[in-house]
Every structure is written in structure tokens, then in C-alpha cells.
């Protein structure tokens, strides 16, 4: 068995996020600050990555004042509490290799110090000493003490309701540790 470790290249890796509400959606980006992936005999077997929650950006709101206000709310206790929790992490606990380059990945996602298992499909490739992977993770924000305008906790929200699930579209690029 050949085991190879790949270091996540932060500058070449991205997370695009989308949050939905009754009246539409918002989207943006979050930076990946570190991580590593392990391949055994060319197949993904483990790894982790670190998300810099202080880097959350909103892309769909162009007015600077409104964008800053919304960003401030995402950084607040209602959502990511970035003053206390500057990082979120994902640690792979299981990989099922479905077929060429396709996996079902299970791992522990930790946000605000709260950890829950999540499972998602991902596509991955190895070319020379570069590993790339992409997948969409659906996150139920209420599992991480983000209850603001959730229909699970508040009534009569009408068109101010924010859906509980948000999406993280993760694209990782990692280089083999030589």
C-alpha cells in the first residue's frame, strides 16, 4: 500500500456559499486556510481542512453599507460568532469510493465549537502530484446554534423566514508533500 499526503493549497481552493430565504438567496465566499488529504493506493482515505470564518464575503449585495451590515450580522452571535470562533473545521471520518473519481464522504463539521457528522458526494482527481476535489455540503445551520429567523424556533416569520440549510460548494486543490 502506498500512502501519500497532499497539502491543501489555500490560494487555489475555494468555498462558495449560498443561503436561502423565502424571498430569495444570498451568496458569497469563505476562505480555506489550511488542510491536508491522504490517499492510499491513489484513493482518498482521509484528511481535513480549516475554514477561516472571518473571511466570509457576500457577493450579491453591491451597496457597500448594506454589504457591511449583512457581513456584520453573519459575524455576530446570530450566525458564526467570529469574535470567539475564527475557524470551522471539516475532518474526514470515512470515504466510500463509488467509482472512478467519485466518493461518498462522511466527516465531522465543527462550527462554533459544535460538531456534527455530514455526508456528501465528491468528485476527485489526481494528476501528477496535484489532487483536486469538489463537492457540495448541505449544512443545517440550526445544528450549530444559528437559529435566527428559523421556522424551527420562531413562528409567524412570514417572508422574513431564513431556510435552515445552507450550501457549501467546496473546491480543493492540494499538492503532494515531497
C-alpha positions as CSV (number, residue, x, y, z in Angstrom):
1,X,0.0,0.0,0.0
2,X,1.2,3.4,-0.9
3,X,0.2,6.3,1.3
4,X,0.6,9.9,0.0
5,X,-0.2,13.1,1.8
6,X,-1.3,16.2,0.0
7,X,-1.2,19.7,1.4
8,X,-4.3,21.9,0.6
9,X,-3.3,25.0,-1.4
10,X,-5.3,27.7,0.2
11,X,-4.9,30.2,-2.6
12,X,-6.2,27.7,-5.2
13,X,-9.0,26.3,-3.0
14,X,-12.5,27.9,-2.6
15,X,-15.7,27.6,-0.8
16,X,-18.8,29.3,-2.4
17,X,-21.7,29.5,0.0
18,X,-25.4,30.0,-0.7
19,X,-28.1,30.8,1.9
20,X,-31.8,30.8,1.0
21,X,-34.8,32.6,2.4
22,X,-38.4,32.8,1.4
23,X,-37.8,35.9,-0.8
24,X,-34.6,34.7,-2.5
25,X,-31.0,33.9,-1.7
26,X,-27.6,35.3,-0.8
27,X,-24.2,34.0,-1.9
28,X,-20.6,34.6,-1.3
29,X,-17.2,33.0,-0.5
30,X,-15.3,31.8,2.5
31,X,-11.5,31.1,2.5
32,X,-9.8,27.8,3.3
33,X,-6.8,28.5,5.4
34,X,-5.2,25.0,5.7
35,X,-5.7,21.3,5.3
36,X,-4.3,18.0,4.1
37,X,-5.6,15.0,2.3
38,X,-4.4,11.4,2.5
39,X,-4.5,9.0,-0.4
40,X,-3.9,5.2,-0.1
41,X,-3.1,3.5,-3.4
42,X,-4.4,6.5,-5.3
43,X,-7.8,6.7,-3.5
44,X,-8.9,9.3,-1.0
45,X,-8.8,7.8,2.5
46,X,-8.8,10.8,4.9
47,X,-8.0,14.4,5.6
48,X,-9.2,17.7,6.8
49,X,-9.5,21.4,6.0
50,X,-9.8,24.6,8.0
51,X,-12.3,27.3,7.1
52,X,-11.5,30.9,8.0
53,X,-14.9,32.2,9.2
54,X,-13.6,35.7,9.5
55,X,-13.1,35.8,5.7
56,X,-16.8,35.5,4.8
57,X,-17.7,37.7,1.9
58,X,-21.1,38.5,0.4
59,X,-21.1,38.7,-3.4
60,X,-24.7,39.5,-4.3
61,X,-25.1,42.8,-2.3
62,X,-23.4,45.6,-4.1
63,X,-24.2,48.6,-1.9
64,X,-21.2,48.9,0.4
65,X,-23.1,49.9,3.5
66,X,-25.7,47.2,3.1
67,X,-23.0,44.6,2.4
68,X,-21.1,45.6,5.6
69,X,-24.2,45.5,7.7
70,X,-25.1,42.0,6.4
71,X,-21.5,40.8,6.9
72,X,-21.5,42.1,10.4
73,X,-24.7,40.1,11.1
74,X,-23.1,36.9,9.7
75,X,-20.1,37.5,12.0
76,X,-22.4,38.1,15.0
77,X,-23.7,35.6,17.6
78,X,-26.8,35.1,15.4
79,X,-24.6,33.2,12.9
80,X,-20.9,32.4,13.1
81,X,-19.7,34.3,16.2
82,X,-16.4,35.0,14.6
83,X,-15.1,37.0,17.6
84,X,-15.0,33.7,19.5
85,X,-14.7,31.2,16.7
86,X,-12.4,32.3,13.9
87,X,-12.3,28.8,12.4
88,X,-14.5,26.0,11.4
89,X,-13.1,22.6,10.5
90,X,-14.0,19.5,8.5
91,X,-12.4,16.2,9.3
92,X,-13.0,13.1,7.1
93,X,-14.1,10.1,9.1
94,X,-15.0,7.8,6.2
95,X,-14.7,7.6,2.4
96,X,-16.6,5.2,0.1
97,X,-15.0,5.1,-3.3
98,X,-18.1,4.8,-5.6
99,X,-16.4,4.6,-9.0
100,X,-13.6,6.4,-10.9
101,X,-13.1,9.7,-9.0
102,X,-16.4,9.7,-7.2
103,X,-16.7,9.3,-3.5
104,X,-19.3,9.4,-0.7
105,X,-17.5,11.3,2.1
106,X,-18.5,11.4,5.7
107,X,-16.9,13.7,8.2
108,X,-17.2,15.9,11.2
109,X,-18.0,19.5,10.6
110,X,-17.3,21.8,13.5
111,X,-18.7,25.3,13.6
112,X,-18.8,27.5,16.7
113,X,-17.3,24.6,18.7
114,X,-20.2,22.3,17.8
115,X,-19.5,19.1,15.8
116,X,-21.9,17.1,13.7
117,X,-21.4,14.4,11.0
118,X,-22.2,15.3,7.4
119,X,-22.2,13.2,4.3
120,X,-21.9,14.3,0.7
121,X,-20.8,13.2,-2.7
122,X,-17.5,14.5,-4.1
123,X,-15.5,14.1,-7.3
124,X,-11.7,13.9,-7.1
125,X,-8.7,13.5,-9.5
126,X,-5.0,13.0,-9.1
127,X,-2.8,14.3,-11.9
128,X,1.0,14.2,-11.3
129,X,1.4,15.5,-7.8
130,X,-1.8,17.6,-7.7
131,X,-5.1,16.4,-6.1
132,X,-8.3,18.2,-6.9
133,X,-11.7,17.5,-5.3
134,X,-15.1,19.2,-5.4
135,X,-18.4,18.6,-3.6
136,X,-21.5,20.3,-2.2
137,X,-22.1,20.1,1.5
138,X,-25.6,20.9,2.8
139,X,-25.4,22.3,6.4
140,X,-28.4,22.6,8.7
141,X,-27.4,25.8,10.5
142,X,-29.7,25.1,13.5
143,X,-27.4,22.2,14.5
144,X,-24.7,24.9,15.1
145,X,-26.7,27.3,17.2
146,X,-27.7,29.5,14.3
147,X,-31.4,30.0,15.0
148,X,-32.0,33.5,13.7
149,X,-35.3,33.5,11.7
150,X,-35.5,29.7,11.7
151,X,-39.0,28.3,11.4
152,X,-38.0,25.6,13.8
153,X,-37.6,28.2,16.6
154,X,-39.8,31.1,15.7
155,X,-43.4,31.5,14.5
156,X,-45.1,34.0,12.2
157,X,-41.9,34.9,10.3
158,X,-43.8,35.2,7.0
159,X,-41.5,36.3,4.3
160,X,-38.6,37.0,6.7
161,X,-38.0,33.2,7.2
162,X,-34.5,32.0,6.5
163,X,-34.2,28.4,5.5
164,X,-32.2,26.2,7.8
165,X,-30.0,24.6,5.2
166,X,-27.2,26.5,3.5
167,X,-24.9,25.1,0.9
168,X,-21.1,25.0,0.8
169,X,-19.7,24.3,-2.7
170,X,-16.1,23.2,-1.8
171,X,-13.3,23.0,-4.4
172,X,-9.9,21.8,-3.0
173,X,-6.6,21.8,-4.7
174,X,-3.7,20.0,-2.9
175,X,-0.1,19.3,-3.7
176,X,1.8,16.2,-2.8
177,X,4.1,16.6,0.2
178,X,7.6,15.8,-1.2
